[in-house]
Amino acid sequence: MGIAQYDPAALGRPAWNAGRKVGAKKPLKQRQIWAIRFFLDREGRMRDQALFDLAIDSKLRGCDPVNIKIGTLVTGQEVRTRAMVVQQKTGRPVQFEITADVKASLLAWLERRGGTIDDFAFSSRVDHADHLSTRQYARLVDEWVTAIGLRREDYGTHSP
């Protein structure tokens, strides 16, 4: 697109993405994933650990794990082996497996959280009937990544 040659206000102004990295961000390596898990466990951040583990297992976009309801993850008193989510972007259902480690962190979080099967697994601080915002999830990912010594600009919500 470029700058309009007839707009005097735009002359000399840098582009919005000047100096920023654009395009796909790096995926986390296995060692980095374990470093984040260790950090969250050491800090006692049960909700964040469950959210991170679920995001890694499901490989969903950032808007999808925050939108999951408790009933999608559990049946009775235990966490399901498989869960299905309808992706917000594509509208297509995606099934993913929940591994034993992730089951343990989700079960610990959901027991502490409480709630019914119609509640969101990761509720908002502002409105407990609503889910954690995608923007807040992005802030959490930035915090997790910087906590283990990585640059937050290099990793995004689709990295985990």
C-alpha positions as CSV (number, residue, x, y, z in Angstrom):
1,M,0.0,0.0,0.0
2,G,2.5,2.6,1.1
3,I,2.0,6.3,2.0
4,A,-0.4,8.5,0.1
5,Q,1.6,11.1,-1.7
6,Y,-1.1,13.7,-1.3
7,D,-1.4,13.4,2.5
8,P,1.0,15.9,4.0
9,A,0.5,14.5,7.5
10,A,1.9,11.1,6.4
11,L,5.1,12.5,5.0
12,G,8.1,11.7,7.2
13,R,6.1,9.4,9.5
14,P,7.4,5.9,9.8
15,A,5.2,2.9,9.0
16,W,3.4,1.3,11.9
17,N,5.5,-1.8,11.7
18,A,8.9,-0.1,11.1
19,G,11.5,-2.0,13.2
20,R,9.0,-4.7,14.3
21,K,9.1,-8.3,13.5
22,V,6.2,-9.3,11.3
23,G,5.0,-12.7,10.3
24,A,5.0,-16.0,12.1
25,K,6.7,-16.2,15.5
26,K,9.0,-19.0,16.7
27,P,7.5,-22.1,18.3
28,L,8.8,-23.0,21.7
29,K,11.3,-25.8,22.0
30,Q,10.8,-28.7,24.3
31,R,13.4,-27.4,26.7
32,Q,11.7,-24.0,26.8
33,I,8.3,-25.6,27.4
34,W,9.7,-27.5,30.4
35,A,11.4,-24.3,31.7
36,I,8.0,-22.5,31.7
37,R,6.3,-25.5,33.4
38,F,9.0,-25.5,36.1
39,F,8.6,-21.7,36.5
40,L,4.8,-21.9,36.9
41,D,5.1,-24.9,39.3
42,R,7.7,-23.2,41.4
43,E,5.7,-20.0,41.6
44,G,2.5,-22.0,42.6
45,R,0.5,-20.6,39.7
46,M,-2.0,-23.4,39.3
47,R,-4.3,-21.6,36.8
48,D,-1.5,-20.5,34.6
49,Q,0.1,-24.0,34.6
50,A,-3.2,-25.6,33.6
51,L,-3.8,-23.0,30.9
52,F,-0.3,-23.4,29.5
53,D,-0.4,-27.2,29.6
54,L,-3.8,-27.2,27.8
55,A,-2.5,-24.7,25.2
56,I,0.5,-26.9,24.5
57,D,-1.5,-30.1,24.3
58,S,-4.3,-28.7,22.1
59,K,-2.2,-26.6,19.8
60,L,-5.1,-24.2,19.5
61,R,-5.0,-20.5,18.7
62,G,-4.9,-18.2,21.7
63,C,-8.6,-17.4,21.6
64,D,-9.7,-21.0,21.8
65,P,-8.2,-22.4,25.1
66,V,-9.5,-19.4,27.1
67,N,-13.0,-20.0,25.8
68,I,-13.2,-23.7,26.9
69,K,-16.0,-24.6,29.4
70,I,-15.5,-27.0,32.3
71,G,-18.0,-29.5,30.7
72,T,-15.7,-29.8,27.7
73,L,-12.8,-30.9,29.8
74,V,-14.5,-33.1,32.5
75,T,-16.9,-36.0,32.7
76,G,-18.1,-36.7,36.2
77,Q,-15.1,-36.3,38.6
78,E,-12.3,-36.9,36.1
79,V,-10.7,-35.1,33.1
80,R,-11.5,-36.5,29.7
81,T,-8.9,-38.2,27.6
82,R,-10.1,-36.4,24.5
83,A,-11.8,-33.1,24.1
84,M,-13.5,-31.3,21.2
85,V,-13.5,-27.6,20.6
86,V,-15.1,-25.6,17.8
87,Q,-12.4,-23.2,16.6
88,Q,-13.4,-19.5,16.7
89,K,-11.6,-18.5,13.6
90,T,-12.6,-21.4,11.2
91,G,-15.8,-22.6,12.9
92,R,-14.5,-26.2,12.5
93,P,-14.5,-28.7,15.3
94,V,-11.1,-29.9,16.5
95,Q,-10.5,-32.9,18.7
96,F,-7.3,-33.1,20.8
97,E,-5.9,-35.6,23.3
98,I,-5.3,-34.6,26.9
99,T,-2.1,-36.3,28.3
100,A,-1.7,-37.5,31.8
101,D,0.5,-34.6,33.0
102,V,-2.0,-32.1,31.6
103,K,-4.9,-34.0,33.2
104,A,-3.2,-33.7,36.6
105,S,-2.7,-29.9,36.3
106,L,-6.2,-29.4,34.9
107,L,-7.8,-31.5,37.7
108,A,-5.8,-29.6,40.4
109,W,-6.9,-26.3,38.9
110,L,-10.6,-27.2,38.4
111,E,-10.8,-28.6,42.0
112,R,-9.5,-25.3,43.4
113,R,-11.6,-23.3,41.0
114,G,-14.9,-25.1,41.5
115,G,-17.9,-24.2,39.4
116,T,-20.4,-26.0,37.2
117,I,-20.0,-27.7,33.8
118,D,-21.4,-24.5,32.1
119,D,-18.8,-22.2,33.6
120,F,-15.6,-21.3,31.8
121,A,-12.5,-23.2,32.9
122,F,-10.5,-20.0,33.0
123,S,-12.8,-17.2,34.1
124,S,-12.2,-13.4,34.0
125,R,-11.2,-11.5,37.1
126,V,-13.6,-8.7,36.1
127,D,-16.7,-10.8,35.3
128,H,-16.6,-14.3,36.7
129,A,-19.3,-15.4,34.4
130,D,-17.1,-14.5,31.4
131,H,-13.9,-16.1,30.2
132,L,-10.3,-14.9,30.4
133,S,-9.7,-12.4,27.5
134,T,-7.4,-13.3,24.6
135,R,-5.5,-10.1,25.3
136,Q,-4.9,-11.2,29.0
137,Y,-3.8,-14.6,27.7
138,A,-1.3,-12.8,25.4
139,R,0.0,-10.9,28.4
140,L,0.4,-14.1,30.4
141,V,2.3,-15.7,27.5
142,D,4.6,-12.7,27.4
143,E,5.2,-13.0,31.1
144,W,6.0,-16.7,30.9
145,V,8.4,-16.3,28.1
146,T,10.3,-13.4,29.7
147,A,10.4,-15.3,33.0
148,I,12.7,-17.9,31.4
149,G,14.9,-15.4,29.7
150,L,13.4,-15.2,26.2
151,R,12.4,-12.1,24.2
152,R,8.6,-11.7,24.3
153,E,8.6,-10.2,20.7
154,D,9.8,-13.6,19.4
155,Y,7.0,-15.7,20.8
156,G,3.2,-15.4,20.7
157,T,0.0,-17.0,21.8
158,H,0.2,-19.6,19.0
159,S,3.7,-20.6,20.0
160,P,2.6,-22.7,23.0
